[in-house]
Every structure is written in C-alpha cells, then in structure tokens.
C-alpha cells in the first residue's frame, strides 16, 4: 500500500530536506546540482522545512490535522489571491 500512495518516497524526500537544511549534501544531489548552488539549495531546504514545521505546529495548536491540508490546497490559495 505504501508504494501506491508513495509514502516511502515522501519520507525519503523529507529526510533529504532535513539533511540539506543542515548543510549535508546527499549523494544524489552531488550528481545533479552544481557545487556553486549548494548554499542556495540549503537555504531553500531551510525555508521549506520551516514551512512544514509551521504547518505542523499550527495543526497541533488548532487540534486538527485538517489545518495542514487546507492551508496548502490550491483552491484555498486561489481564494486568498482573489
């Protein structure tokens, strides 16, 4: 079932984001990202990790896991922009 919903891939991706946010460059990244872009990649990983943590904390404070899903849904973002 995890292969169907790609849970294992998501966990690996979050692990890579966590490593990159601490400045640890993974083997796969070394193959595709130029060395000059490592600092930008780490900064972007920190920003993305901060967003994930903020949504997680918000969901805990709101006592609802729906908060995380609603905050990033495309329909919600369209309504906020209008």
C-alpha positions as a Python dict, from the first residue, in 0.01 Angstrom:
ca = {
    (1, 'X'): (0, 0, 0),
    (2, 'X'): (284, 245, 73),
    (3, 'X'): (407, 213, -285),
    (4, 'X'): (60, 302, -413),
    (5, 'X'): (39, 626, -217),
    (6, 'X'): (416, 689, -235),
    (7, 'X'): (457, 726, 142),
    (8, 'X'): (808, 582, 135),
    (9, 'X'): (911, 834, -132),
    (10, 'X'): (772, 1120, 78),
    (11, 'X'): (962, 1004, 384),
    (12, 'X'): (1285, 987, 183),
    (13, 'X'): (1219, 1335, 46),
    (14, 'X'): (1161, 1479, 394),
    (15, 'X'): (1481, 1311, 510),
    (16, 'X'): (1676, 1471, 226),
    (17, 'X'): (1522, 1812, 302),
    (18, 'X'): (1624, 1772, 667),
    (19, 'X'): (1982, 1679, 573),
    (20, 'X'): (2009, 1963, 321),
    (21, 'X'): (1876, 2214, 573),
    (22, 'X'): (2169, 2124, 800),
    (23, 'X'): (2413, 2166, 510),
    (24, 'X'): (2468, 1795, 444),
    (25, 'X'): (2473, 1737, 69),
    (26, 'X'): (2343, 1394, -33),
    (27, 'X'): (2499, 1173, -298),
    (28, 'X'): (2209, 1217, -540),
    (29, 'X'): (2231, 1595, -519),
    (30, 'X'): (2603, 1591, -591),
    (31, 'X'): (2520, 1430, -926),
    (32, 'X'): (2268, 1693, -1040),
    (33, 'X'): (2330, 2020, -854),
    (34, 'X'): (2638, 2229, -936),
    (35, 'X'): (2867, 2289, -638),
    (36, 'X'): (2813, 2665, -666),
    (37, 'X'): (2440, 2615, -596),
    (38, 'X'): (2477, 2416, -272),
    (39, 'X'): (2429, 2724, -50),
    (40, 'X'): (2108, 2821, -232),
    (41, 'X'): (1982, 2465, -211),
    (42, 'X'): (2047, 2453, 164),
    (43, 'X'): (1875, 2789, 214),
    (44, 'X'): (1571, 2670, 15),
    (45, 'X'): (1563, 2348, 218),
    (46, 'X'): (1565, 2550, 541),
    (47, 'X'): (1276, 2763, 417),
    (48, 'X'): (1075, 2458, 309),
    (49, 'X'): (1145, 2280, 639),
    (50, 'X'): (1034, 2593, 829),
    (51, 'X'): (706, 2593, 632),
    (52, 'X'): (645, 2225, 710),
    (53, 'X'): (719, 2278, 1079),
    (54, 'X'): (492, 2585, 1091),
    (55, 'X'): (201, 2392, 938),
    (56, 'X'): (264, 2100, 1175),
    (57, 'X'): (267, 2332, 1479),
    (58, 'X'): (-42, 2513, 1354),
    (59, 'X'): (-224, 2180, 1319),
    (60, 'X'): (-129, 2085, 1675),
    (61, 'X'): (-239, 2421, 1815),
    (62, 'X'): (-567, 2402, 1623),
    (63, 'X'): (-616, 2039, 1739),
    (64, 'X'): (-684, 1946, 1379),
    (65, 'X'): (-486, 1772, 1109),
    (66, 'X'): (-718, 1932, 854),
    (67, 'X'): (-537, 2264, 910),
    (68, 'X'): (-231, 2134, 728),
    (69, 'X'): (-430, 2017, 429),
    (70, 'X'): (-646, 2327, 399),
    (71, 'X'): (-356, 2570, 430),
    (72, 'X'): (-181, 2443, 118),
    (73, 'X'): (-473, 2338, -101),
    (74, 'X'): (-478, 2502, -446),
    (75, 'X'): (-840, 2611, -408),
    (76, 'X'): (-760, 2786, -79),
    (77, 'X'): (-462, 2964, -235),
    (78, 'X'): (-674, 3080, -530),
    (79, 'X'): (-940, 3219, -294),
    (80, 'X'): (-677, 3402, -91),
    (81, 'X'): (-532, 3562, -404),
    (82, 'X'): (-869, 3683, -530),
}
